[in-house]
Amino acid sequence: MPSRLKRRAEFLRAAREGRKAAGRNLVLQALPRPDAPAETRLGFTATKKIGNAVTRNRAKRRMRAAARLVLEASPAPGHDIVLIARDGTATCPFPSLLEEVSAALRRAGARP
């Protein structure tokens, strides 16, 4: 499993310098890291616009599971990846969430 982004500065750097790919249920930000070409780091966030704490936590759990499955199948080494929940993240069908994560990784250039 890839390591996690935890500090706010890491999230802000990915937002400022990374490539973005927005989907219907999530936004992905991918920042290439030439200093660590073999390591992938992931971060997950959900704002209060998404809903209460239960809804936000469910959205983040689903994004973590989707990212784990997609990146196990084809990794994106050397990137900081931030997944941002949208309104439908907590309720959309899981197969469509998997496809959305995969497509967003391709659009952001994190994998072929």
BELSULBEL-V482415 format. One line per field, one symbol per residue. ss: DSSP state (A for helix, B for strand, O for the rest). psi: psi as a letter, one per 40 degrees, with the letter a starting at -180 (. if undefined). burial: b if it has 24 or more other ideal C-beta (glycine too) atoms within 12 Angstrom, else e. A space follows every 10 residues. Layout:
ss=???
psi=???
burial=???
//
This chain:
ss=OOBBOOOAAA AAAAAAAOBB BBOOOBBBBB BBOAAAOOOB BBBBBOOOOO OOAAAAAAAA AAAAAAAAAA AAAOOOOOBB BBBBBOOOOO OOOAAAAAAA AAAAAAAOOO OO
psi=hiiihdiddd ddddddeiii hhadeihhhh higddgeehh hiihihiedd aadddddddd dddddddddd dddhigifih hhhhiidede eihddddddd dddddddeee i.
burial=ebeebeeeeb beebbeebbb bebebbbbbb bbbeeeeeeb bbbbbbeeeb eeeeebebbb ebbbebbeeb beeebbeebb bbbbbbeebb ebeeeebbeb bbebbeebeb be
//
